[in-house]
Amino acid sequence: MRIDELEIPAELASYFARKGIAELYPPQAEAVRAGLLEGKSLVISSPTASGKTLTAVLAAFVTARKGRKVVYLAPLRALASEKYQEFSELSEFGIRTVISTGDYDSSGESLGRADIVVLTNERFDSIMRQRASWIRSVGLFIADEVHLAGNDSRGPTLEMILTKIRHLGLDVQLLALSATISNAGTVSEWLGASSVELDWRPVPLRQSVYDYGRIIFADGQEKQVVRSSYGPPIDAAIDTLRDGGQALVFAGTRRRAVSLGTKAAELTQRFLSEAEKRAASEASRRILTSGEETSLSRLLAEVVAKGSAFHHAGLDTEHRRIVEEYYRARAIKVLAATPTLSSGVNLPARRVVIADMMRYDASSGGNAEIPILEYRQMAGRAGRPQYDEFGETVIIPPPSQQPADILEYYANQPPEPIQSRLSDEASMRMHVLAAIATGTGTSKEDLDALFGKTLFAIQAGPEKVAKHTEKGLGYLLGERLVESSGSLFYATEFGKRVSVLYIDPVTGVLFRDSTRRAEPGRNYTAGILHLISRSPDFEPKFPLRSKDYDQAMAFMEEHSDELLAKVSKSSFAEYDDVLQETRTVMALSGWIDEWREEQLLTRLGVEPGDMHRAVDNADWLLHSLSELAKLFRRPEIVRQAELLRRRVEAGVSEELVELTGLQGVGRVRARALYTAGFRTIEDIKEAPADKIALVEKVGNVVARKIKEQVAKL
């Protein structure tokens, strides 16, 4: 099916022609035949790079031209940013795209001025709770990576927002997109949609397994690989470089990814052209000059200069972006990454090497084989459109497995079906509260009607769902987040605030009960940090390592008067439970005491990417704590939580908070200004710009900007 055969405006056809798109891929053509352009709801399941985004763009353009809004839902911020860039190209047609991925306490009402709104699932859930008026103007919802409805952590939220969209009775088109759905029929039934399933890729996939120096393909062909002392994953990765390809190596842990990326660097340099060597050196310099320098960033810069890299969530965000950019530019030949990359940004490779087929499984307390679904997500990265005639996956089998058996299993068996995770107790109480808080009186029958439309209800039956909602409701009533009047349930002011703040009801109860112990005039800095660290919403948590215990106990002893939680040393279990959060508290304390990232890494083993996520999370929870403390009239906690929020946001001691309120003045410049005698805004107002410019890390340009700001204060 050709683009010029579609009933779309000529200007859109011309846009695709300029991008070199003249003919639809088979999954795209099938979606059009199934009613994509007529507003039909579809579940589209086809491999990575088969053109699902183009179907979304087609539907979005048609919807926007009708004067209705489009909402694009993504599971991850990185993916949302990528899609925002793609949809922003429609601005040439007067179609405005905006993105929002955080700030859960904001109503999102202003987003309604755009035609296309790109959101993370959680952000849209928070907007629904605040009943933004523009939701009823939406004509198209696009849910990307819909298979994540079966994910333990993210699944329940995705399941509930899609259920609510249908429950609201809106006249909308719904597109659910995924590369891997084995039970598309069930998912289609849940969403009231037609199913479009095609196992078609623009770049054919060859699946294989490594076996003592040979790569054995599923079609029976074999290829000899040069063996080295670096191990099978590196040998398999380097083999594809000899033919001009790139490799993605998926490792089971961060440490393993770093190890493999570092090993590969010993060999990749010889495969770089002169231009690629210059690009790799440039990437290395950019890593060293962006963000704070740490031993981790120095190692990354060192291996990147040689044409290799590692990628995981512990890296600084900007460093991850640099790695991605230069991998796309082919200056990085081998990229070793953790599996999270497989569901994030689009980074294809000719060969995907899966180094670790076993993963720790908390439910069983031991190692288990990775799911087929996870394998398919990683395999989907194999094959670079416009570069490769084929993509390859190479499984490195565990010693306990026969290579032929593991290849047969992963290459030929269907992925696990999407199973609802809404039965999780924490998820149920959170979404039951949201349903009640957004209503004007909700009966048990109303709850059963809503939750009866979930995927959980289809798979487990309405009776089982009703029991779970009843249990969640019991908790909410017992903790006075919800109250009853006759046959109806209403959220209390406490319940409404918890729901809008987008926190677990257990977090709200923890904050309410703990702040009752606060006394005027006492410092609760460490206690507040400990409180937010204990909450189920805080992540990532940094559990105590065996070598941290002495330091943790000393820290707790030093700050015992600041704690809001009662700590009983007579009960080892209770004391150890409190102690387990201490490494997280020490990391946050170090951050606001201006520890450099290298200090956090060497002293506490906290990597920059994790620290930055902890800071973002702490910011949200400190705001939530402050808001609930206002509700319960705890002014001392309000004041201290708000001050701590500013300190955490900037990573500074209390005396620098005022200075970091200036744009362009971060923790390093603020400390330099303070040390040079510019300790307040008034000090800066009175000083000439040329004197401020002499301060280390400031200079003439920043000094002028600072002076312009203070002049307006």
ZAMAR-212349 format. One record per residue (C-alpha): residue number from 1; chain; x, y, z. Coordinates in pm, whole numbers, plus 50000, padded with zeros to 5 digits. Example, Ala and Ser with C-alpha at 12.3 -4.5 7.8 and 13.67 -1.06 7.14 Angstrom:
   k c  east north    up
   1 A 51230 49550 50780
   2 A 51367 49894 50714
//
This chain:
   k c  east north    up
   1 A 50000 50000 50000
   2 A 50145 50335 49891
   3 A 50127 50657 50095
   4 A 49973 50842 49799
   5 A 49687 50591 49798
   6 A 49575 50689 50146
   7 A 49290 50930 50207
   8 A 49511 51183 50383
   9 A 49579 51551 50308
  10 A 49833 51614 50030
  11 A 50051 51812 50270
  12 A 50092 51505 50495
  13 A 50170 51282 50196
  14 A 50433 51536 50090
  15 A 50579 51533 50443
  16 A 50625 51155 50428
  17 A 50770 51181 50076
  18 A 51036 51423 50203
  19 A 51126 51166 50468
  20 A 51167 50902 50198
  21 A 50853 50710 50295
  22 A 50657 50612 49984
  23 A 50510 50275 50081
  24 A 50363 50140 50403
  25 A 50516 49845 50581
  26 A 50280 49544 50605
  27 A 50180 49612 50972
  28 A 50104 49975 50883
  29 A 49898 49873 50582
  30 A 49709 49617 50792
  31 A 49633 49886 51052
  32 A 49493 50114 50781
  33 A 49275 49830 50650
  34 A 49154 49766 51007
  35 A 49024 50124 51034
  36 A 49318 50327 51166
  37 A 49215 50639 50972
  38 A 48844 50591 51049
  39 A 48894 50615 51425
  40 A 48883 50242 51503
  41 A 49053 50128 51825
  42 A 49338 49886 51758
  43 A 49588 49671 51945
  44 A 49892 49663 51717
  45 A 50148 49394 51791
  46 A 50447 49384 51558
  47 A 50825 49367 51605
  48 A 51049 49662 51688
  49 A 51119 49893 51389
  50 A 50814 49766 51197
  51 A 50666 50116 51185
  52 A 50425 50143 51478
  53 A 50521 50507 51534
  54 A 50417 50599 51180
  55 A 50070 50453 51241
  56 A 50052 50670 51552
  57 A 50155 50980 51355
  58 A 49893 50910 51087
  59 A 49615 50872 51344
  60 A 49737 51174 51542
  61 A 49738 51399 51235
  62 A 49386 51295 51135
  63 A 49259 51347 51491
  64 A 49427 51687 51534
  65 A 49289 51803 51198
  66 A 48939 51727 51334
  67 A 49006 51964 51622
  68 A 49040 51694 51886
  69 A 49339 51631 52111
  70 A 49583 51343 52114
  71 A 49743 51189 52424
  72 A 50055 50977 52382
  73 A 50133 50760 52685
  74 A 50485 50628 52741
  75 A 50615 50413 53028
  76 A 50951 50590 53063
  77 A 51067 50952 53057
  78 A 51337 50876 52800
  79 A 51083 50721 52565
  80 A 50843 51011 52619
  81 A 51120 51256 52525
  82 A 51200 51058 52211
  83 A 50834 51056 52101
  84 A 50797 51426 52184
  85 A 51076 51502 51937
  86 A 50907 51291 51668
  87 A 50561 51442 51711
  88 A 50705 51794 51731
  89 A 50789 51764 51362
  90 A 50416 51811 51295
  91 A 50455 52174 51402
  92 A 50499 52264 51034
  93 A 50127 52188 50999
  94 A 50037 52409 51294
  95 A 50001 52110 51527
  96 A 50148 52188 51869
  97 A 50303 51916 52086
  98 A 50387 51944 52457
  99 A 50541 51701 52707
 100 A 50497 51653 53082
 101 A 50665 51375 53278
 102 A 50665 51490 53642
 103 A 50517 51741 53890
 104 A 50231 51516 54000
 105 A 50076 51787 54219
 106 A 50016 52011 53916
 107 A 49670 51992 53758
 108 A 49810 51988 53404
 109 A 49528 52219 53294
 110 A 49766 52431 53082
 111 A 49860 52125 52875
 112 A 49515 52146 52718
 113 A 49633 52433 52496
 114 A 49830 52181 52286
 115 A 49706 51946 52016
 116 A 49927 51650 52112
 117 A 50019 51585 52475
 118 A 50304 51340 52545
 119 A 50293 51203 52900
 120 A 50430 50923 53113
 121 A 50160 50688 53238
 122 A 50198 50813 53595
 123 A 50171 51178 53490
 124 A 49847 51114 53303
 125 A 49711 50920 53600
 126 A 49777 51224 53821
 127 A 49606 51453 53566
 128 A 49299 51226 53564
 129 A 49285 51244 53944
 130 A 49276 51624 53922
 131 A 49006 51608 53654
 132 A 49168 51836 53398
 133 A 48890 51976 53180
 134 A 49061 51902 52849
 135 A 49046 51523 52893
 136 A 48698 51517 52740
 137 A 48840 51689 52429
 138 A 49075 51398 52358
 139 A 48993 51200 52047
 140 A 49290 50963 52043
 141 A 49486 50785 52315
 142 A 49808 50609 52212
 143 A 49946 50365 52472
 144 A 50302 50264 52390
 145 A 50464 49944 52522
 146 A 50124 49817 52635
 147 A 50275 49479 52727
 148 A 50402 49656 53041
 149 A 50049 49618 53179
 150 A 50197 49288 53299
 151 A 50488 49458 53477
 152 A 50493 49431 53858
 153 A 50571 49798 53925
 154 A 50430 49991 53627
 155 A 50155 49756 53516
 156 A 49869 49846 53755
 157 A 49884 50218 53671
 158 A 49877 50152 53297
 159 A 49593 49904 53343
 160 A 49387 50148 53547
 161 A 49427 50451 53320
 162 A 49324 50249 53014
 163 A 49031 50104 53211
 164 A 48923 50453 53323
 165 A 48939 50584 52966
 166 A 48691 50316 52865
 167 A 48483 50354 53182
 168 A 48437 50728 53125
 169 A 48246 50644 52809
 170 A 48447 50888 52599
 171 A 48409 50876 52222
 172 A 48777 50808 52160
 173 A 49008 50600 51947
 174 A 49259 50390 52137
 175 A 49583 50261 51988
 176 A 49774 50011 52203
 177 A 50121 49941 52068
 178 A 50368 49664 52152
 179 A 50636 49450 51996
 180 A 50545 49145 52202
 181 A 50191 49036 52291
 182 A 50109 48666 52280
 183 A 49754 48712 52414
 184 A 49655 49005 52193
 185 A 49301 48864 52177
 186 A 49252 48903 52552
 187 A 49407 49250 52551
 188 A 49182 49349 52259
 189 A 48876 49223 52444
 190 A 48976 49428 52749
 191 A 49024 49745 52542
 192 A 48728 49696 52309
 193 A 48964 49703 52013
 194 A 49048 49504 51702
 195 A 49377 49318 51692
 196 A 49647 49373 51429
 197 A 49920 49110 51466
 198 A 50205 49067 51218
 199 A 50541 48904 51279
 200 A 50710 49119 51015
 201 A 51037 49311 51044
 202 A 51196 49549 50791
 203 A 51528 49383 50874
 204 A 51504 49001 50903
 205 A 51620 48851 51231
 206 A 51860 48558 51254
 207 A 51860 48398 51599
 208 A 52155 48198 51723
 209 A 52341 48052 52019
 210 A 52711 48048 52101
 211 A 52877 47708 52144
 212 A 53252 47690 52208
 213 A 53378 47911 51928
 214 A 53081 47857 51699
 215 A 52767 48058 51643
 216 A 52486 47815 51560
 217 A 52186 47973 51387
 218 A 51829 47854 51419
 219 A 51825 47761 51049
 220 A 52116 47520 51106
 221 A 52394 47737 50963
 222 A 52712 47784 51163
 223 A 52986 48044 51184
 224 A 53327 48013 51343
 225 A 53426 48289 51585
 226 A 53780 48391 51680
 227 A 53816 48301 52047
 228 A 54005 48518 52296
 229 A 54073 48539 52666
 230 A 53799 48804 52700
 231 A 53517 48549 52694
 232 A 53228 48448 52465
 233 A 53019 48772 52493
 234 A 53313 48984 52375
 235 A 53415 48733 52109
 236 A 53060 48730 51967
 237 A 53043 49110 51975
 238 A 53381 49165 51809
 239 A 53296 48911 51539
 240 A 53026 49135 51393
 241 A 53264 49435 51391
 242 A 53484 49247 51144
 243 A 53195 49272 50894
 244 A 53129 49641 50961
 245 A 52850 49593 51217
 246 A 52787 49719 51569
 247 A 52701 49515 51875
 248 A 52475 49560 52176
 249 A 52569 49332 52465
 250 A 52300 49288 52729
 251 A 52435 49209 53076
 252 A 52243 49096 53382
 253 A 52389 49352 53623
 254 A 52550 49695 53615
 255 A 52883 49556 53730
 256 A 52876 49302 53450
 257 A 52790 49575 53193
 258 A 53087 49785 53309
 259 A 53315 49482 53297
 260 A 53207 49382 52945
 261 A 53226 49738 52812
 262 A 53575 49776 52957
 263 A 53693 49445 52813
 264 A 53555 49528 52469
 265 A 53752 49855 52469
 266 A 54074 49653 52451
 267 A 53969 49541 52102
 268 A 53731 49797 51952
 269 A 53982 50072 51876
 270 A 54125 49884 51580
 271 A 53783 49891 51410
 272 A 53751 50272 51416
 273 A 53812 50481 51106
 274 A 54010 50803 51148
 275 A 53687 51004 51152
 276 A 53534 50768 51408
 277 A 53844 50794 51627
 278 A 53806 51172 51630
 279 A 53437 51138 51715
 280 A 53513 50889 51995
 281 A 53773 51129 52139
 282 A 53519 51409 52124
 283 A 53264 51195 52308
 284 A 53523 51115 52573
 285 A 53601 51485 52625
 286 A 53231 51567 52653
 287 A 53185 51304 52924
 288 A 53476 51448 53124
 289 A 53350 51807 53095
 290 A 52979 51748 53166
 291 A 52865 51695 53521
 292 A 53092 51615 53812
 293 A 53394 51398 53744
 294 A 53399 51064 53923
 295 A 53596 50743 53894
 296 A 53295 50600 53706
 297 A 53284 50887 53454
 298 A 53662 50869 53407
 299 A 53638 50497 53329
 300 A 53350 50560 53089
 301 A 53543 50835 52912
 302 A 53845 50607 52884
 303 A 53656 50321 52718
 304 A 53450 50554 52495
 305 A 53771 50699 52354
 306 A 53851 50346 52235
 307 A 53512 50289 52069
 308 A 53335 50097 52343
 309 A 53094 50195 52623
 310 A 52872 50075 52904
 311 A 52524 50203 52983
 312 A 52312 50167 53298
 313 A 52090 50369 53529
 314 A 52376 50450 53767
 315 A 52541 50676 53510
 316 A 52481 51048 53499
 317 A 52187 51124 53266
 318 A 52397 51344 53037
 319 A 52663 51075 53011
 320 A 52400 50824 52901
 321 A 52281 51069 52635
 322 A 52636 51117 52506
 323 A 52686 50741 52482
 324 A 52357 50703 52293
 325 A 52442 50988 52056
 326 A 52784 50853 51961
 327 A 52660 50497 51937
 328 A 52407 50615 51680
 329 A 52693 50797 51503
 330 A 52879 50460 51495
 331 A 53181 50596 51683
 332 A 53098 50347 51961
 333 A 53113 49997 51818
 334 A 53022 49785 52123
 335 A 52777 49898 52389
 336 A 52731 49683 52700
 337 A 52404 49765 52875
 338 A 52159 49640 53133
 339 A 51822 49512 53000
 340 A 51642 49840 53079
 341 A 51786 49977 52755
 342 A 51572 49728 52560
 343 A 51253 49912 52659
 344 A 51392 50263 52644
 345 A 51535 50471 52361
 346 A 51573 50333 52011
 347 A 51930 50202 51973
 348 A 51949 49929 51710
 349 A 52257 49714 51642
 350 A 52343 49458 51378
 351 A 52409 49201 51648
 352 A 52257 49171 51993
 353 A 52455 48952 52231
 354 A 52268 48833 52538
 355 A 52546 48765 52784
 356 A 52335 48654 53080
 357 A 52032 48429 53043
 358 A 51993 48385 53420
 359 A 51867 48655 53654
 360 A 51812 48674 54029
 361 A 51446 48612 54108
 362 A 51339 48755 54444
 363 A 51024 48541 54458
 364 A 51223 48217 54443
 365 A 51530 48349 54622
 366 A 51764 48222 54350
 367 A 51859 48254 53986
 368 A 51604 48180 53715
 369 A 51601 48194 53336
 370 A 51491 48526 53192
 371 A 51137 48535 53046
 372 A 51089 48491 52673
 373 A 50923 48834 52673
 374 A 51246 48993 52801
 375 A 51449 48805 52541
 376 A 51217 48929 52264
 377 A 51252 49288 52383
 378 A 51630 49264 52368
 379 A 51626 49075 52038
 380 A 51410 49350 51892
 381 A 51714 49579 51891
 382 A 51891 49363 51633
 383 A 51907 49502 51280
 384 A 51963 49864 51185
 385 A 51715 49980 50919
 386 A 51899 50144 50626
 387 A 52230 49995 50745
 388 A 52180 49619 50771
 389 A 52028 49352 50549
 390 A 51970 49139 50861
 391 A 51994 49152 51237
 392 A 52134 48882 51463
 393 A 52091 48770 51819
 394 A 52353 48555 51990
 395 A 52256 48383 52314
 396 A 52544 48298 52548
 397 A 52401 47991 52723
 398 A 52456 47924 53093
 399 A 52681 47622 53166
 400 A 52384 47418 53285
 401 A 52198 47446 52954
 402 A 52243 47268 52624
 403 A 52291 47537 52354
 404 A 52048 47374 52111
 405 A 51776 47348 52377
 406 A 51801 47709 52488
 407 A 51794 47835 52130
 408 A 51490 47621 52051
 409 A 51307 47756 52357
 410 A 51375 48128 52310
 411 A 51358 48135 51929
 412 A 51041 47932 51882
 413 A 50822 47952 52191
 414 A 50570 48240 52223
 415 A 50635 48506 52488
 416 A 50452 48488 52818
 417 A 50099 48633 52804
 418 A 50032 48969 52965
 419 A 49899 48900 53314
 420 A 49739 49171 53525
 421 A 49929 49278 53837
 422 A 49642 49478 53983
 423 A 49588 49224 54261
 424 A 49893 49375 54433
 425 A 49772 49515 54766
 426 A 49955 49848 54738
 427 A 49825 49909 54387
 428 A 49469 49821 54479
 429 A 49445 50056 54777
 430 A 49600 50339 54574
 431 A 49361 50302 54282
 432 A 49054 50242 54499
 433 A 49133 50568 54678
 434 A 49178 50748 54344
 435 A 48839 50620 54224
 436 A 48666 50745 54539
 437 A 48857 51075 54560
 438 A 48763 51175 54205
 439 A 48395 51101 54262
 440 A 48117 51285 54444
 441 A 48003 50979 54631
 442 A 48101 50628 54532
 443 A 47918 50307 54612
 444 A 48066 49959 54630
 445 A 47869 49887 54314
 446 A 48042 50181 54144
 447 A 48381 50040 54240
 448 A 48286 49695 54118
 449 A 48166 49844 53788
 450 A 48498 50025 53734
 451 A 48728 49745 53843
 452 A 48505 49495 53663
 453 A 48633 49645 53336
 454 A 48998 49580 53414
 455 A 49222 49319 53259
 456 A 49235 49168 53608
 457 A 48858 49111 53596
 458 A 48877 48940 53257
 459 A 49154 48709 53375
 460 A 49048 48641 53736
 461 A 48675 48700 53733
 462 A 48466 48982 53888
 463 A 48415 48801 54220
 464 A 48789 48788 54292
 465 A 48830 49151 54190
 466 A 48548 49253 54424
 467 A 48726 49083 54717
 468 A 49046 49275 54645
 469 A 48867 49609 54619
 470 A 48687 49532 54946
 471 A 49020 49468 55119
 472 A 49164 49792 54985
 473 A 48853 49978 55093
 474 A 48883 49832 55442
 475 A 49233 49977 55482
 476 A 49124 50319 55359
 477 A 48829 50327 55600
 478 A 49042 50209 55891
 479 A 49300 50484 55837
 480 A 49033 50749 55775
 481 A 49138 50825 55420
 482 A 48780 50738 55328
 483 A 48454 50765 55521
 484 A 48108 50626 55456
 485 A 47765 50781 55461
 486 A 47483 50542 55396
 487 A 47582 50327 55101
 488 A 47829 50582 54963
 489 A 48199 50638 55027
 490 A 48370 50976 55027
 491 A 48737 51067 55050
 492 A 48827 51270 55357
 493 A 49039 51583 55313
 494 A 49334 51363 55407
 495 A 49238 51104 55146
 496 A 49187 51367 54874
 497 A 49525 51522 54942
 498 A 49701 51183 54939
 499 A 49538 51095 54609
 500 A 49626 51425 54441
 501 A 49982 51415 54575
 502 A 50009 51077 54401
 503 A 50154 50888 54693
 504 A 50075 50546 54837
 505 A 49812 50572 55112
 506 A 50062 50393 55338
 507 A 50307 50679 55279
 508 A 50034 50927 55373
 509 A 49956 50739 55693
 510 A 50327 50716 55779
 511 A 50368 51091 55733
 512 A 50054 51169 55934
 513 A 50143 50948 56229
 514 A 50513 51037 56242
 515 A 50466 51415 56229
 516 A 50238 51397 56532
 517 A 50551 51337 56739
 518 A 50714 51665 56629
 519 A 50783 51923 56898
 520 A 50837 52296 56835
 521 A 51195 52421 56828
 522 A 51366 52089 56757
 523 A 51575 52005 56451
 524 A 51433 51711 56254
 525 A 51661 51716 55949
 526 A 51784 51357 55971
 527 A 51443 51244 56096
 528 A 51262 51388 55795
 529 A 51512 51232 55555
 530 A 51469 50902 55736
 531 A 51091 50936 55718
 532 A 51079 50986 55341
 533 A 51335 50707 55293
 534 A 51111 50466 55486
 535 A 50809 50540 55270
 536 A 50711 50277 55011
 537 A 50721 50551 54744
 538 A 51090 50629 54784
 539 A 51327 50489 54523
 540 A 51593 50393 54463
 541 A 51661 50269 54813
 542 A 52019 50189 54911
 543 A 52010 49886 55144
 544 A 52287 49849 55398
 545 A 52590 49652 55292
 546 A 52773 49450 55557
 547 A 53055 49705 55565
 548 A 52808 49990 55634
 549 A 52675 49872 55969
 550 A 52925 50045 56198
 551 A 52893 50371 56006
 552 A 52512 50342 56003
 553 A 52489 50279 56377
 554 A 52720 50573 56448
 555 A 52506 50796 56224
 556 A 52184 50689 56393
 557 A 52335 50744 56737
 558 A 52453 51093 56640
 559 A 52112 51191 56503
 560 A 51886 50996 56740
 561 A 51728 51318 56877
 562 A 51617 51414 56526
 563 A 51423 51097 56448
 564 A 51046 51112 56412
 565 A 51012 50734 56426
 566 A 51032 50554 56759
 567 A 51339 50332 56765
 568 A 51357 50047 57014
 569 A 51703 49898 57062
 570 A 51555 49621 57273
 571 A 51409 49463 56961
 572 A 51685 49373 56715
 573 A 51434 49318 56432
 574 A 51275 49660 56486
 575 A 51612 49835 56520
 576 A 51751 49661 56212
 577 A 51440 49760 56016
 578 A 51506 50125 56096
 579 A 51877 50082 56035
 580 A 51822 49943 55685
 581 A 51717 50287 55561
 582 A 52030 50452 55700
 583 A 52250 50422 55390
 584 A 51979 50607 55196
 585 A 51961 50873 55467
 586 A 52340 50906 55475
 587 A 52344 50954 55097
 588 A 52082 51230 55115
 589 A 52261 51387 55412
 590 A 52591 51377 55226
 591 A 52424 51537 54924
 592 A 52291 51836 55123
 593 A 52627 51862 55303
 594 A 52777 51920 54956
 595 A 52956 51590 54915
 596 A 53083 51556 54562
 597 A 52954 51268 54352
 598 A 53292 51098 54385
 599 A 53260 51106 54765
 600 A 52913 50952 54748
 601 A 53048 50685 54515
 602 A 53360 50595 54715
 603 A 53217 50632 55067
 604 A 52868 50490 55017
 605 A 52878 50318 54678
 606 A 52599 50542 54543
 607 A 52633 50604 54170
 608 A 52549 50947 54017
 609 A 52242 50835 53823
 610 A 52094 50672 54134
 611 A 52171 50980 54343
 612 A 51997 51208 54096
 613 A 51688 50986 54091
 614 A 51689 50978 54471
 615 A 51707 51359 54472
 616 A 51410 51387 54233
 617 A 51212 51142 54443
 618 A 51304 51315 54768
 619 A 51190 51648 54622
 620 A 50844 51505 54550
 621 A 50812 51335 54889
 622 A 50932 51641 55083
 623 A 50666 51844 54905
 624 A 50407 51579 54992
 625 A 50518 51576 55356
 626 A 50496 51955 55373
 627 A 50145 51955 55224
 628 A 50019 51692 55468
 629 A 50187 51872 55759
 630 A 49992 52184 55659
 631 A 49672 51981 55660
 632 A 49744 51849 56011
 633 A 49875 52186 56135
 634 A 50236 52088 56201
 635 A 50410 52421 56120
 636 A 50750 52305 56245
 637 A 50750 52015 55999
 638 A 50621 52240 55720
 639 A 50907 52486 55770
 640 A 51177 52221 55797
 641 A 51044 52011 55507
 642 A 51028 52313 55277
 643 A 51382 52419 55369
 644 A 51505 52064 55321
 645 A 51336 52050 54983
 646 A 51535 52353 54867
 647 A 51855 52204 55006
 648 A 51795 51867 54840
 649 A 51707 52028 54509
 650 A 52034 52224 54503
 651 A 52250 51983 54705
 652 A 52370 52250 54947
 653 A 52407 52340 55313
 654 A 52154 52579 55461
 655 A 52368 52890 55419
 656 A 52376 52850 55041
 657 A 52001 52814 54984
 658 A 51951 53184 54907
 659 A 52233 53193 54651
 660 A 52117 52881 54467
 661 A 51785 53053 54410
 662 A 51963 53249 54136
 663 A 51949 53100 53787
 664 A 52285 52964 53680
 665 A 52413 52932 54038
 666 A 52446 52568 54136
 667 A 52611 52410 54436
 668 A 52970 52467 54313
 669 A 52929 52834 54214
 670 A 52727 52908 54527
 671 A 53005 52773 54748
 672 A 53266 52969 54552
 673 A 53064 53292 54588
 674 A 53008 53229 54959
 675 A 53378 53161 55019
 676 A 53467 53482 54833
 677 A 53245 53684 55069
 678 A 52926 53708 54860
 679 A 52703 53539 55114
 680 A 52365 53699 55046
 681 A 52169 53854 54761
 682 A 52243 54193 54918
 683 A 52618 54126 54903
 684 A 52585 54057 54531
 685 A 52367 54365 54472
 686 A 52631 54589 54626
 687 A 52928 54438 54439
 688 A 53034 54537 54085
 689 A 53001 54270 53816
 690 A 53374 54267 53741
 691 A 53452 54178 54103
 692 A 53198 53892 54100
 693 A 53346 53770 53771
 694 A 53680 53708 53945
 695 A 53523 53436 54162
 696 A 53624 53084 54059
 697 A 53370 52914 53827
 698 A 53186 53244 53761
 699 A 53342 53464 53491
 700 A 53207 53771 53308
 701 A 52905 53618 53134
 702 A 52763 53450 53446
 703 A 52844 53756 53659
 704 A 52639 53981 53429
 705 A 52345 53738 53437
 706 A 52360 53723 53817
 707 A 52363 54103 53843
 708 A 52066 54129 53605
 709 A 51869 53891 53826
 710 A 51944 54057 54161
 711 A 51861 54399 54017
 712 A 51502 54280 53973
 713 A 51470 54148 54329
//
